[in-house]
Amino acid sequence: MSTLLALQGVDKRYDNGTLALQGVDLAIGEHEFVSLLGPSGCGKSTALKMIAGLSNVSKGQIAWPGSTGQDHAKDISFVFQEPTLMPWAKVFENVWMPLRLKGISRDAARAQVDEALAKVGLEQFSHVYPRELSGGMKMRVSIARAMVTQPRLLLMDEPFAALDEMTRFKLNNDTLALWQAKKFTTIFVTHSVYESVYLSNRIIVMAARPGRVIADIAIDEPYPRSDAFRTMPRYAQWCVQVSQALAHAGEHHG
């Protein structure tokens, strides 16, 4: 598997002196689904923001092997914990926005926007406002907006944390279906051992601040995964292994 990006000796120190990340070495391969798991304050979201170019690296570098350009923003989409939709714009306009910023007209973008909405099951809701949607539907719009640019890398920062369990399970399945269909790489931040095992082919467990990688666990299970996987003894065994690594992470304070 070829490497899409690599964090090489990455530190993040904030202006107030807080060392959020220290010596992070991590390579992410093409078409991997990688979860970042760790206690609150271990730098998971910070790492995501640095990969996205939203925050600067204090030491080390983030390399993109095989890439000739310096601007990787066009290859990346970000789904935040909150849907961050424009409340005054209808669903279609919200999903069109990234393409509009690239100078693509509404008519030229229509097929891509319609496809993105269809992929998340919202093709019938393109003309409604976000206030008319449930929390899960708003998150689907956010995912459609992220997917409309056909990114090479999708960054997801605890996108389902605020949703009820049934909606969360459904969106887990939808996310995996999109990932398999579109062949992009995903880095997914979560606090949930169960979610990380269900989604990922690889889980990076991080220690408490300063954040460091203390376990890199390959979840050797086939895709597609269905709800039946959650009831299998192997799933429970993976969850125990990851939970033990997470407990170990909590003991590693800087």
Secondary structure, DSSP 8 states (H G I E B T S, - for coil): --EEEEEEEEEEE-TTS-EEEEEEEEEEETT-EEEEE-STTSSHHHHHHHHHTSS--SEEEEE-TT---S--GGGEEEE-SS----TTS-HHHHHHHHHHHTT--HHHHHHHHHHHHHHTT-GGGTTS-GGGS-HHHHHHHHHHHHHTT--SEEEEESTTTTS-HHHHHHHHHHHHHHHHHH--EEEEEES-HHHHHHH-SEEEEE-SSSB-EEEEEE----SS--GGGGGSHHHHHHHHHHHHHHHHHHH---
